[in-house]
Amino acid sequence: MNLPVTVKFEKRVEDIPKWLPAATSIGSVLVAFIISGVILKIIGGEPLRVAQFFYEATFGSWATFSDTLVKATPLIMVGLACAIAFKMKLWNIGAEGQFYMGAFFASLVVLIPIVPPDSPKVVVIGLMAIMGMIGGAIWGFFPGYLKAQFQVNEIITTLMLNYVAVLWNNFWIFNQWSDAGFQMTPVFEKSAWLPRVTDYASQYSDFIAGGSGLANFLSNIGLGRISGMTLHLGVAFGIVAAIVVWWILARSSWGYEIKLIGDNPKAAKYAGLNIVRNVVLVMMVSGALAGLAGMSEITGVVHRLQERISPGYGFTGIIVAWLAKLNPFAVIIVSILFGALIVAGREIQPSGLSNLLQGIILFMVISSDVLLRYKIRLVRTQVAAEAAS
């Protein structure tokens, strides 16, 4: 069959339009939702009803939006971890293991303990954050050094180290720190809990009880609704981390070195940049961010070290970073979307719909990269040209 036009792909030689990366990301998500809706309809579901339920379960109230932000918090930090590594074309697939090692090292502060249990909260939380980043950085150092010094494929090493990290955690949880034989440690002291919005709500309630004019004003604008929200201070870690990563990549000389090495290692080496040091350092920073996410999860959500503290945050963070086109601030927005998918996945039936949607989004994101590398042109065939003449 002779078609009137043919599709041709032409490699881009000019700069990519600034609006195109964002457009392809948004388009990928929309197409993924449409495809998921079609699949849902084929198996007998009601796409519009599911979409409405999805919104109500994730953004429909302050309480549900709080749950979404709680799930988005570790994704922000893991997404940033992947983004900074990917910027140098280092394919860090080990954020899951770095997440677990960050949680393990942070737990040492209260399980050994490194500081007395009655220490001020700011000391305990601060030390746990530092230890979490150290744990993740160590787990990023090994594949980074092997890549830089011996050109060992970082995809393989980071992926394999994920399993080592999980099994390392399980050894200590099951054999050394088990709480009455269960697959978890005892609950941390409250000095090791990240403050939640509900903690501020209780202070707010006491303030309202005082009956001041400001208290009555706050009551009238509805700030009392924050009571019962699960959101914790870890989200602030994510926002600060996004600002720091943005500054590194966009404003610092080191960020320029990262991009130069990623785009053209030979030119970077010719310019006198230390490739080995930069590769190792980027992988350690990437691991530190993922480790901070692990620390945030155990101090803000579960309040203990346990077997399954991650529903796959490290792997979902790869999709987040790619969909955000490695933009630190876009990582925050995309993380909220995937946080919503995780929350909705607990409620929406069939239960695998959330994972299906994540998989389709990943496929569409990878496919849409074609638009960033090639122009698509419709060319009239000779048959169509002859018919027109």
C-alpha positions in Angstrom: 0.0 0.0 0.0 1.4 3.4 -1.1 0.8 6.1 1.5 0.6 9.7 0.4 3.3 10.7 2.9 6.2 9.1 4.6 7.7 9.9 8.1 11.3 10.9 8.2 13.5 11.3 11.2 16.2 14.0 10.9 18.9 14.3 13.6 18.8 17.7 15.3 21.8 19.9 14.6 20.6 23.0 16.3 19.8 23.6 19.9 16.7 22.0 21.3 13.9 24.5 21.9 13.7 25.4 25.6 10.0 24.5 25.8 10.4 21.0 24.2 11.7 19.0 27.2 8.9 20.2 29.4 6.4 19.6 26.6 7.6 16.0 26.1 7.4 15.2 29.8 3.9 16.6 30.2 2.8 14.9 27.0 4.3 11.6 28.2 2.2 11.7 31.4 -1.0 12.6 29.5 -0.5 9.8 26.9 0.3 7.4 29.7 -3.0 8.3 31.5 -4.9 7.9 28.2 -3.4 4.5 27.5 -4.1 3.3 31.0 -7.7 4.5 30.7 -8.1 2.5 27.5 -6.7 -0.6 29.1 -8.9 -0.1 32.1 -11.9 0.3 29.8 -11.0 -2.9 27.9 -10.9 -4.9 31.2 -14.3 -3.6 32.2 -13.4 -0.7 34.4 -14.7 2.9 34.4 -11.8 5.3 33.6 -13.5 8.5 34.6 -14.7 7.2 37.9 -11.2 5.9 38.7 -9.8 9.3 37.7 -12.2 11.0 40.1 -11.4 8.6 42.9 -7.7 9.1 42.2 -8.0 12.8 42.7 -10.1 12.5 45.9 -7.7 9.9 47.4 -4.6 12.1 46.7 -5.5 15.8 46.4 -9.1 15.9 47.6 -8.5 17.3 51.1 -5.6 18.6 53.2 -5.3 15.2 54.9 -5.0 13.2 51.7 -2.7 15.8 50.2 -0.5 15.5 53.3 -0.3 11.7 52.7 0.7 12.4 49.1 3.5 14.8 50.3 4.7 12.2 52.8 5.2 9.7 49.9 6.7 12.4 47.7 9.3 13.4 50.3 11.8 10.5 49.8 11.1 10.6 46.1 12.3 14.2 46.0 15.7 13.3 47.5 16.1 10.1 45.5 15.1 11.9 42.3 17.7 14.5 43.0 20.3 11.8 43.7 19.6 10.2 40.3 19.5 13.6 38.6 22.9 14.8 39.7 24.5 11.5 38.7 22.7 11.3 35.3 23.9 14.8 34.6 27.4 13.4 34.4 26.0 10.4 32.4 26.7 8.2 35.4 23.8 5.7 35.5 23.3 5.3 39.3 20.7 2.4 39.6 21.7 1.9 43.2 19.6 4.6 44.9 17.5 1.9 46.5 20.6 0.4 48.3 21.9 3.9 49.2 18.5 4.6 50.7 18.7 1.5 52.9 22.2 2.2 53.9 21.3 5.8 54.8 18.5 4.4 57.0 20.9 1.9 58.6 23.6 4.5 59.4 21.0 7.0 60.8 19.6 4.2 63.0 23.1 3.7 64.6 22.7 7.1 66.3 19.9 5.7 68.5 20.5 1.9 68.4 24.1 1.8 69.6 23.5 4.6 70.8 26.0 7.3 69.7 24.3 10.0 71.8 22.3 9.6 75.0 18.5 9.0 74.4 17.6 12.2 76.3 19.7 14.4 74.0 18.0 17.5 72.5 15.9 16.6 69.4 17.9 19.0 67.2 21.2 17.2 68.1 19.7 13.7 67.5 18.0 14.6 64.2 21.0 16.6 63.0 23.4 13.7 63.7 21.0 11.2 62.1 20.8 13.3 59.0 24.6 13.5 58.8 25.0 9.7 59.4 22.3 9.0 56.8 24.2 11.0 54.2 27.5 9.3 55.2 25.9 5.8 54.8 24.6 6.7 51.4 27.8 8.3 50.3 29.8 5.2 51.3 27.5 3.1 49.2 28.0 5.5 46.3 31.8 5.5 46.7 32.4 1.9 45.8 30.8 1.9 42.3 32.1 5.4 41.7 35.7 4.4 42.4 35.4 1.2 40.3 34.0 3.2 37.4 36.5 6.0 37.6 39.6 3.8 38.2 38.9 0.6 36.3 35.9 1.5 34.0 33.7 -1.0 35.7 30.1 -0.6 34.5 28.3 1.4 37.2 24.9 0.0 36.2 25.9 -3.5 37.2 27.7 -2.5 40.4 25.0 -0.1 41.7 22.3 -2.6 40.9 24.0 -5.5 42.7 24.8 -3.3 45.7 21.1 -2.8 46.2 20.7 -6.4 47.2 23.7 -6.3 49.4 22.3 -3.3 51.3 18.9 -4.9 51.8 20.4 -8.1 53.1 22.9 -6.2 55.3 19.9 -4.4 56.9 18.0 -7.6 57.3 20.9 -9.3 59.1 21.0 -6.6 61.8 17.2 -6.3 62.1 16.6 -10.1 62.4 19.6 -11.1 64.4 20.8 -8.2 66.5 18.1 -5.5 67.0 14.8 -7.5 66.6 11.9 -6.3 68.7 10.6 -9.4 70.4 11.4 -11.6 67.3 9.7 -9.3 64.8 11.4 -8.1 61.6 11.9 -4.6 63.0 13.8 -2.8 65.7 12.3 -1.2 68.8 10.6 2.1 68.2 13.0 5.0 68.5 12.9 7.5 71.3 10.7 10.5 70.4 13.8 12.7 70.3 14.6 10.8 67.1 11.3 11.5 65.4 11.0 14.3 62.8 8.4 16.8 63.8 5.0 16.4 62.1 2.5 19.1 61.2 0.3 17.6 63.9 2.9 18.6 66.5 2.5 22.2 65.4 -1.2 21.7 65.4 -1.2 20.8 69.1 0.8 24.0 69.8 -1.7 25.9 67.7 -4.6 24.4 69.8 -2.9 25.7 73.0 -2.5 29.1 71.3 -6.2 29.2 70.4 -7.1 28.3 73.9 -5.4 31.5 75.0 -8.0 33.5 73.2 -5.8 36.2 71.7 -6.9 38.2 68.7 -4.3 36.6 66.5 -5.4 33.1 67.7 -9.0 33.9 66.7 -7.8 35.2 63.3 -5.9 32.0 62.6 -8.9 29.9 63.7 -11.1 31.9 61.3 -8.9 31.2 58.3 -9.0 27.5 59.0 -5.4 26.7 60.2 -7.0 24.3 62.7 -7.4 21.8 59.8 -3.7 20.9 60.0 -4.6 18.7 63.0 -4.2 15.0 62.0 -2.0 15.6 59.0 0.9 13.2 58.6 3.3 15.5 56.8 6.7 15.8 58.6 9.7 18.0 58.4 11.5 15.7 55.9 9.8 17.6 53.1 11.9 20.6 54.1 15.0 18.5 53.6 13.9 17.7 50.1 13.2 21.4 49.2 16.5 22.5 50.6 18.3 19.7 48.8 16.6 20.7 45.5 17.9 24.3 46.0 21.4 23.1 46.7 21.5 20.8 43.7 20.1 23.5 41.5 22.8 25.9 42.7 25.5 23.3 42.1 24.4 22.5 38.6 23.4 26.0 37.4 25.6 28.4 39.3 28.8 26.7 40.5 32.0 25.9 38.6 31.7 22.3 39.8 28.4 22.1 38.1 30.0 23.2 34.9 32.6 20.5 35.3 29.9 17.9 35.9 28.1 18.8 32.6 31.3 19.0 30.7 32.5 15.6 31.8 29.1 14.2 31.0 28.9 15.7 27.5 32.5 15.2 26.4 34.9 13.3 28.8 37.8 13.6 26.3 37.4 17.4 26.1 37.1 17.6 29.9 40.3 15.6 30.3 42.1 17.8 27.7 41.0 20.8 29.7 42.8 19.4 32.8 39.7 18.3 34.8 40.3 15.5 37.3 37.9 12.9 35.9 38.5 10.3 38.6 37.9 12.7 41.5 34.8 14.1 39.9 33.2 10.8 39.1 33.8 9.5 42.7 32.6 12.7 44.2 29.4 12.9 42.1 28.5 9.3 43.0 29.1 10.0 46.7 26.9 13.1 46.6 24.3 11.1 44.7 24.4 8.4 47.4 24.3 11.0 50.2 21.0 12.4 48.9 19.5 8.9 48.6 20.8 8.2 52.1 19.2 11.3 53.4 15.9 10.0 52.0 16.3 6.8 54.0 17.0 8.8 57.2 13.9 10.9 56.5 11.7 7.8 56.1 12.7 6.1 59.4 12.6 9.3 61.4 9.5 10.8 59.9 7.3 7.8 59.1 8.1 4.4 60.6 10.2 5.6 63.6 12.2 2.4 63.5 14.5 0.4 61.2 12.5 -2.4 59.6 12.7 -4.9 56.8 10.6 -3.1 54.2 10.9 0.7 54.5 10.9 1.3 50.8 8.2 0.4 48.2 10.8 0.9 45.6 11.6 4.6 46.1 15.1 4.1 44.6 13.8 2.7 41.4 10.9 5.1 41.1 13.4 8.0 41.6 15.0 7.0 38.3 11.6 7.7 36.5 11.2 10.9 38.5 14.6 12.2 37.5 14.1 11.3 33.8 10.6 12.7 33.6 11.8 15.9 35.3 14.6 16.1 32.6 17.1 16.3 35.4 15.7 19.7 36.6 15.9 19.9 40.4 12.7 21.9 40.8 10.8 19.8 38.3 11.8 16.8 40.4 9.7 18.2 43.3 6.6 18.4 41.0 7.1 15.0 39.5 7.7 13.5 42.9 4.3 14.8 44.1 2.7 13.0 41.0 4.4 9.7 41.9 3.6 10.2 45.5 0.0 10.4 44.5 0.3 7.2 42.5 1.7 5.4 45.5 -1.1 6.7 47.8 -3.8 5.9 45.2 -2.3 2.5 44.6 -3.4 1.4 48.1 -7.0 2.3 47.3 -7.7 1.9 43.6 -8.8 -1.4 42.2 -7.5 -3.4 40.4 -4.5 -3.1 42.7 -1.9 -3.2 40.0 -3.2 -0.2 38.2 -0.8 2.2 39.9 2.2 0.1 38.9 0.9 -0.3 35.4 0.6 3.5 35.1 4.2 4.0 36.4 5.5 1.5 33.8 3.6 3.1 31.0 4.9 6.6 32.0 8.5 5.2 32.0 8.0 3.7 28.6 6.5 7.0 27.2 9.3 9.1 28.8 12.0 7.0 27.2 10.2 7.0 23.9 9.6 10.7 23.9 13.4 11.3 24.0 13.3 10.6 20.3 11.7 14.0 19.9 14.7 15.7 21.6 17.2 14.1 19.3 15.3 14.0 16.0 13.0 16.2 14.0 10.0 14.4 12.6 9.1 15.5 9.0 6.2 14.4 6.8 7.4 14.1 3.2 5.0 13.6 0.3 5.7 10.5 -1.7 6.2 10.5 -5.4 2.8 9.0 -6.0 1.1 11.8 -4.1 3.2 14.4 -6.0 2.2 12.9 -9.3 -1.5 12.9 -8.3 -1.3 16.5 -7.3 0.2 17.5 -10.6 
